[in-house]
Structures are given as C-alpha cells and as structure tokens.
Amino acid sequence: MLFQRRKKNEIKELEATHTQARDIRSFINRKYDAHHNMDQVYNETAKIRRERLGGLSPMRWTLIEADRLGYFIGVDFDDDHCVTRLFLCHPESIKMLSAWYFVILIDSTYKTNKYKQPLVQLIGVSPVKKNFNIGFALVSDETKETYAWVLSQLKNVLGGRRPDAFVTDKEGGLGVSVREIFPSSAHLLCVWHMKKNIEAKMISLGSSRESAEAFVAGHWQTLMNANTQRGFQQRWVDLQNSEWGRNLRFMNYLKGEWIPCAQRWAHCYTNRVFHIGNTSTNRVESAHSSLKKWLASSTHKIDTLFLRYHTSIEGKVTELRKDLEDSRLKVFSIFLQWC
C-alpha cells in the first residue's frame, strides 16, 4: 500500500519534528484507519531524507546547512580529503559564550552516530546556574593532538577571552591540551569521576562495594574538604595512619594517581578558583543524556545528528531565555519591596 500525497505530507511534517518512525506509523494508521507497516514508514522517511540531501553527501550537506544557519564551523581533513574532525557552535551559543565564558566543562560520549566516533561536548554555565551547550566536536580519536585541535577551535570562538576554569575527567590527552592551549586557565578534575575511579580500584583490590563507598564518603571526602594546605597535609597523614594505610597497594595507588594532582580537586586549592560551584562534569553527563533522547538512535549519519542537535539547542535557548527573564523579574520584585 503506497502513501497518498496527503499522508506523505504529514509524514514529512512529523519527520521534520524528529518524531520516531514507530510513532509516525501509529499516528498515520490511527488517523486513516490504515495498516501500514514499519518498512513502509522507513522507506518513506528515507526518501524524504534523500530529497533533503539533494544528491549531496551527508557531510557536505551538513557543512552547507550549518554555514547557512550561522554556525561557527571547524573542520579537518585527512590526506584523502575525508573529514576527520568537525567542530560546530550554534550562533546563539557563541553569543552566550561571549558573556558567560568563565567556566567550561568538557566530556566525551559515544553511541551517538553511525560512525561510532566520540562526540565531545562543551558546556557553559549561565548566571542562573543553567547549562548551555557551547558546541560539539565529532572526532576520530581521543588523542592529545585531537583534543588540542578541539580546544584550538574553542579558542577561535572565544576570541581574546580566557575562561577562569576548565573541568574535565582525568583523561591524559585532554588535560595536557587544556594546559597547553589555555595556560592561564585553571584545570580542575571532576570529583565525581575521581570518586568512582577510587571505588572501582578498591573493589578490584578486594574491598566490598559498601566498604569502598563508605571510604570515599568518609575519609576521602574529609581529605577533599580540608580548607587549608596544612589541614590537607595533616588529614593525608591521618589517612595513612588509619586502618586503610595498612593496604599498601591501595595507598600506593592514591599516592601515584591522585595526591600528585591534589591542586586540581582538593578544596584548599580549588576554592581559590572562580568555578561557580562546578567541580564535576555532571552537567555534561546531563547534556549527553538530553542529546541522546533527542537522537533516539545511535546509528544516525551526520546530517540527522546535526538536525537533531540543532533542534535541541533551539529548545534549550528558549528555556534559558525564560529562566533569565524570570530571574530578572524576581530581582526587580525584591527591589520594589525594599523601595
């Protein structure tokens, strides 16, 4: 059974709003008392996509569309002129970043595209403590050179501005690149990832999950919370003299992996940095989750990934504008009460 013109137009409208194929089928069958199957819907949406591409490759179409919409575009090619790295920044994100560039959180995620490539998301924080997407990079690997390229694109977007702090996990290549490209910015380590890594190490050394969680929430949190360097050093000595100090393999792990970089996670050091309370990349994890809900699949090609990312950003910008306006009205209301 072929789709009639009216049905085709409705499917095209639903596809444009990123409605999933199974929901399109349910809507069409219910509205027209029809019995279309999933293959018919997939074939129709594939036809719509081919018409949209107009004979261009998905990457070429994406670059043209992103340019038309005013995106900042960074692109890198290999010797065969194939795109290996792509950095995109929405025009509204550029405006927000120019005002709120103080803290930037970076993390990678997977299962977002047909190419099985890492997607690096960069997140900023607004004055009302809401996230905004700075941009994303689709890259072929997570080497130091690749992260340096991503951060160089960010530097181009920032112009002469320099963030006060970057927050990342302890991925070696990313940390080195942050310190090279933005030497005047503080580089903080995500405390959530640190705690999870310590728990995993303890479990691998024979501790129970309950014991590992108790250590991190107790002794390690106490060490993290020290307000002075002297206090930190004393708590570290106390920890080594405690029952946990008898586990030499675990102590050597802490000494080798986390104590040398304490300046990037201990409060006595990070409290000197303007990080607006951001000491983990949980905001980026939230952005990953939000993006994946929009994608609804891990097998999209770059054109579909871009379209769904664009729609997601447009919605987030609208939400953030409302939050900012609500905040202004609240402050104005308080001001009037004092007058």
Protein Blocks (a to p, Z undefined) as FASTA:
>chain_A
ZZdfklmmmmmmmmmnopafklmmmmmmmmnopabdfklmmmmmmmmmmmmnnopafklm
mmmmmmmnopacdddddfkopafbdcdddfklmmmmmmmmmbccddddehkbfnlpacdd
dddddfkopacdfbdcddfbdcfklmmmmmmmmmmmnomaccfbdcddfbfklmmmmmmm
mmmbccdddfklmmmmmmmmmmmnopafklmmmmmmmmmmmmmmpmbfklmmmmmmmmmm
mmklmmmmlmmmmmmmmmmmmmmmpfklmmmpceehpabfklmmmmmmmmmmmnopakbc
fklmmmmmmmmmmmmmmmmmmmmmmmmmmmmmmmmmmZZ
